[in-house]
C-alpha cells in the first residue's frame, strides 16, 4: 500500500471513529432507558395484578399499579435525560 492510497488524514479518521463510538454509546443509553421504563411499568402492573388476585379487588390494584409504574418510570426518565440546550445563533 502506498501512502497516497490513504487520502484521509489520521485525525479525520480518528474523529469519525470517535463520533461513531459516541453515537453507539448514545444508542445503548437510550435503549437502556426505554427498557428501564418498560420494566418499571411492567413490575408495578404485575404487582398490582398479583395483589388483586390475593385480595379480590380486581382490577383496581392493577390499575393503580399501572398508574404508579407510569409515574415512577416517567420521573426516572426525566431525571436521566439532561435538559436540552438552546441552539447557538
Backbone bond lengths (Angstrom), bond angles and torsions (degrees), N, CA, C in turn:
res aa  C-N    CA-C-N  psi(-1)  N-CA   C-N-CA  omega(-1)  CA-C   N-CA-C  phi
1 X - - - 1.442 - - 1.510 110.24 -
2 X 1.287 115.40 130.62 1.454 118.35 178.31 1.517 109.67 -88.48
3 X 1.291 114.06 164.25 1.456 119.76 -178.68 1.525 111.34 -65.56
4 X 1.324 118.56 -25.57 1.463 122.19 -177.03 1.531 112.85 -79.18
5 X 1.323 117.27 -13.63 1.460 119.35 178.85 1.529 111.51 -71.06
6 X 1.290 116.25 -21.43 1.457 121.21 178.39 1.526 108.18 -102.98
7 X 1.317 116.06 83.50 1.462 120.58 -177.74 1.521 111.80 -71.29
8 X 1.305 116.47 -29.71 1.455 120.57 -175.34 1.532 109.36 -81.02
9 X 1.318 117.42 124.37 1.470 119.99 178.82 1.529 110.87 -64.15
10 X 1.309 115.27 154.84 1.460 121.02 -178.51 1.522 112.11 -59.24
11 X 1.307 117.98 -38.93 1.468 120.80 -177.90 1.530 110.73 -62.34
12 X 1.330 116.95 -41.96 1.464 119.94 179.47 1.524 110.70 -67.00
13 X 1.322 116.16 -41.68 1.455 120.29 179.82 1.529 110.10 -64.36
14 X 1.322 117.41 -41.81 1.465 121.37 179.24 1.529 110.35 -65.08
15 X 1.332 117.36 -39.34 1.462 120.83 178.91 1.528 110.59 -65.65
16 X 1.334 116.76 -40.63 1.462 120.45 179.52 1.529 110.54 -66.16
17 X 1.329 117.15 -41.73 1.466 120.83 178.46 1.526 111.15 -66.13
18 X 1.327 116.50 -37.34 1.460 120.73 178.02 1.532 110.73 -65.90
19 X 1.321 117.08 -39.87 1.467 120.79 177.89 1.527 110.80 -65.46
20 X 1.321 116.68 -37.97 1.462 120.16 178.92 1.528 110.42 -66.41
21 X 1.330 117.01 -42.35 1.467 120.62 177.46 1.525 110.46 -63.22
22 X 1.330 116.75 -39.65 1.458 120.98 178.97 1.526 110.90 -64.56
23 X 1.332 116.83 -41.70 1.464 120.78 179.07 1.523 110.64 -64.20
24 X 1.330 117.35 -40.93 1.461 120.52 177.52 1.527 111.10 -65.89
25 X 1.329 116.58 -37.42 1.458 120.10 177.04 1.519 111.22 -64.42
26 X 1.327 116.80 -41.75 1.464 121.04 177.05 1.525 110.53 -63.72
27 X 1.313 116.64 -41.38 1.460 120.64 179.41 1.532 110.11 -61.03
28 X 1.315 116.85 -45.34 1.455 120.70 178.89 1.519 112.02 -63.69
29 X 1.321 116.39 -40.35 1.463 120.71 179.70 1.522 110.58 -64.04
30 X 1.321 116.82 -45.86 1.462 120.33 -178.56 1.531 111.59 -69.70
31 X 1.307 117.24 -36.85 1.459 119.70 175.97 1.527 109.98 -64.21
32 X 1.318 116.55 -38.67 1.456 120.92 176.92 1.522 112.02 -63.70
33 X 1.330 116.62 -39.31 1.462 119.89 177.62 1.527 111.11 -65.09
34 X 1.323 116.71 -39.56 1.463 120.28 177.13 1.517 111.60 -64.50
35 X 1.317 116.52 -41.99 1.468 120.46 177.34 1.523 110.64 -63.83
36 X 1.325 116.68 -41.72 1.461 120.91 179.26 1.531 110.20 -62.32
37 X 1.325 117.48 -43.09 1.466 121.61 178.80 1.527 110.12 -59.00
38 X 1.326 115.92 -49.70 1.468 120.37 -178.61 1.522 111.35 -64.57
39 X 1.325 117.42 -39.52 1.461 121.01 -177.95 1.530 111.51 -66.62
40 X 1.326 117.33 -42.90 1.468 120.27 178.98 1.525 110.22 -63.80
41 X 1.325 116.84 -44.75 1.456 121.04 179.19 1.530 110.77 -61.49
42 X 1.312 116.97 -45.84 1.470 120.94 -179.95 1.523 111.47 -65.04
43 X 1.319 117.56 -40.11 1.463 121.02 -179.36 1.527 111.17 -62.30
44 X 1.327 116.63 -45.95 1.463 119.74 179.54 1.527 111.16 -67.88
45 X 1.323 117.89 -38.21 1.468 121.02 178.33 1.531 110.28 -64.64
46 X 1.326 117.01 -44.00 1.468 120.28 178.38 1.527 111.88 -64.50
47 X 1.328 116.58 -38.69 1.464 119.58 177.81 1.530 110.09 -63.65
48 X 1.325 117.08 -42.09 1.457 120.89 177.86 1.517 111.95 -64.41
49 X 1.319 116.69 -42.20 1.468 121.85 178.66 1.524 110.70 -62.24
50 X 1.340 115.72 -44.59 1.463 120.62 -179.96 1.534 110.90 -63.71
51 X 1.346 116.18 -45.55 1.467 119.57 178.75 1.526 111.39 -64.23
52 X 1.325 117.37 -37.19 1.464 120.54 175.98 1.527 110.73 -58.33
53 X 1.311 116.61 -43.08 1.462 120.82 178.89 1.518 112.35 -63.97
54 X 1.329 116.58 -38.82 1.471 120.89 -179.26 1.526 112.15 -74.29
55 X 1.326 116.61 -36.88 1.464 120.21 -173.38 1.525 113.66 -101.36
56 X 1.335 117.23 -9.21 1.456 120.60 -179.93 1.516 113.84 69.30
57 X 1.291 117.37 35.75 1.478 121.86 -177.01 1.524 112.82 -109.24
58 X 1.352 117.92 24.31 1.464 121.25 -175.34 1.508 111.09 -50.83
59 X 1.265 121.77 140.12 1.464 132.14 -9.88 1.518 112.70 -100.80
60 X 1.336 117.60 18.41 1.458 120.58 -167.13 1.522 114.45 -65.73
61 X 1.301 118.96 -41.53 1.470 118.95 179.28 1.528 111.63 -72.86
62 X 1.319 116.92 -28.96 1.470 119.87 173.32 1.523 110.01 -64.18
63 X 1.323 116.43 -46.25 1.472 120.68 178.51 1.526 110.02 -62.11
64 X 1.328 116.56 -45.08 1.461 120.65 178.57 1.530 111.12 -62.27
65 X 1.322 116.73 -41.70 1.465 120.06 177.55 1.512 112.33 -62.14
66 X 1.338 116.81 -41.03 1.467 120.40 177.83 1.522 110.92 -63.15
67 X 1.321 116.37 -44.08 1.467 120.12 179.93 1.523 111.59 -65.05
68 X 1.330 116.62 -46.56 1.472 119.62 178.47 1.524 111.66 -63.73
69 X 1.328 116.65 -39.58 1.463 120.21 177.59 1.521 112.02 -63.76
70 X 1.335 116.65 -41.29 1.462 120.05 179.36 1.526 111.06 -65.53
71 X 1.329 116.36 -42.63 1.470 120.12 178.99 1.532 110.05 -64.95
72 X 1.322 116.61 -47.28 1.465 119.82 -179.77 1.513 113.16 -62.91
73 X 1.326 116.35 -41.66 1.462 120.22 179.50 1.524 111.10 -67.00
74 X 1.333 116.94 -37.97 1.467 120.31 178.85 1.521 110.77 -66.74
75 X 1.323 117.33 -42.12 1.469 120.32 177.75 1.524 110.28 -61.59
76 X 1.326 117.54 -44.42 1.465 120.62 178.70 1.521 111.37 -62.50
77 X 1.333 117.06 -39.20 1.459 121.35 179.63 1.527 111.12 -66.71
78 X 1.325 116.96 -43.45 1.467 120.77 179.91 1.525 110.51 -64.21
79 X 1.312 116.99 -38.34 1.471 120.02 178.71 1.528 112.34 -69.92
80 X 1.320 117.25 -30.71 1.469 120.82 -176.06 1.526 112.81 -80.85
81 X 1.322 117.41 -27.00 1.467 120.82 -176.66 1.524 108.57 -94.84
82 X 1.324 117.54 123.79 1.462 119.76 -179.79 1.528 110.59 -69.52
83 X 1.330 116.96 152.81 1.463 118.93 178.38 1.538 110.79 -65.63
84 X 1.303 115.78 149.07 1.465 118.83 -179.59 1.526 108.90 -78.62
85 X 1.309 114.62 149.13 1.462 121.19 178.21 1.519 108.74 -96.98
86 X 1.337 116.66 141.28 1.474 117.67 176.85 1.519 110.20 -65.17
87 X 1.329 116.95 147.01 1.469 119.23 -179.93 1.531 111.13 -66.28
88 X 1.309 114.24 144.18 1.475 119.38 177.48 1.520 108.39 -81.61
89 X 1.295 114.02 139.23 1.465 116.10 -178.93 1.435 115.66 -148.66
